[in-house]
């Protein structure tokens, strides 16, 4: 063990006064070889250790792997040399004393470590026993995909304010705003209000890095503005049909009609300065294969209509529940992104791929879950160990008018995001990274 003793420090100071600092006959300080220590019975409270991670990232097409973590140790004053040991390595990583921080510091490499559990020890050089031991995990990211479905032509201002409040409370949050084109075709919405909503969405994108995508319920005012005859059935809520078109299944329209409708939405997005949308969710999650094909035809890259329908028990007895139960029968709490095929809108098809990534809405929307229920879905996707593949959890909310607005939904979102934020990858506390929906195409 190499220590600074009081007598050693005194003799060193005197020698500087009476002899040259260095000369041909000067004796170098004794070298102590590193010795791999035994694990400690318990961590020594005389040493303060910072920077030990809980989780480091393996990396993928979107996220770079964690190359190293920086360790810091505040040690007793007489301790000179400290070594860091990873797993069963024969050689340590030596720490270097930093006079500015009054601690020993070192960068511990993790790039070459395999996925799984790892151990980490610190020892005073030459000591047979480490003074600190911890464990950490290396694995893939857990991506949080948070989206909004704009079901209506206008949104309550208090709801808009809540977006900013959520971003402020959760600085790493990303939101994919799936906006409805009927904002721009509903005659009840003034031009000034349209401009205000455009400014809001653009502000969310420029300030927080959010995404602006597309959500469509086939309201007649939008369908007819695109030059397509409006259909009023089949409705997911009313067997007699819906004269507004709001609750009509998207599958009521043909692939060619959807190419026209999506083309109209693309045109509107360009006109108002949103740019080409690449993400989509079908109204009431009523995506069908021919609608997905029209999405690809018009330049969309990702959809999130595959729905965890079991959460929608409030709709039992209505077509919306029966459609989702049938169409998305295999979608559940842990469903992961996949590529639909021409013969299967769910994973497992054998035909040619449609050219679209499906990101399952495995957390449905906040309308349908309690906080504990959503935390359980998160835990089902990550139980604390190493993720052997990139994983995603999706959920979202409906920006709504005063008639449908519920502040309790935002309270639940805030509580859930607070739970999730305990495990942020940026802090090496877990695998969590918030992303926009189209970002998922770089991973899957």
Beta strands, then each sheet from edge to edge (+ up, - down):
strand 1: 48-50
strand 2: 55-57
strand 3: 68-74
strand 4: 82-86
strand 5: 93-94
strand 6: 96-98
strand 7: 103-109
strand 8: 116-124
strand 9: 132-139
strand 10: 142-149
strand 11: 176-179
strand 12: 211-216
strand 13: 279-282
strand 14: 302-303
strand 15: 338-341
strand 16: 353-358
strand 17: 391-397
strand 18: 432-435
sheet 1: 1+ 3- 7+ 6-
sheet 2: 2+ 9+ 8- 4+ 5-
sheet 3: 15+ 16- 14- 13- 12- 11- 10- 17-
sheet 4: 15+ 16- 14- 13- 12- 11- 10- 18-
end
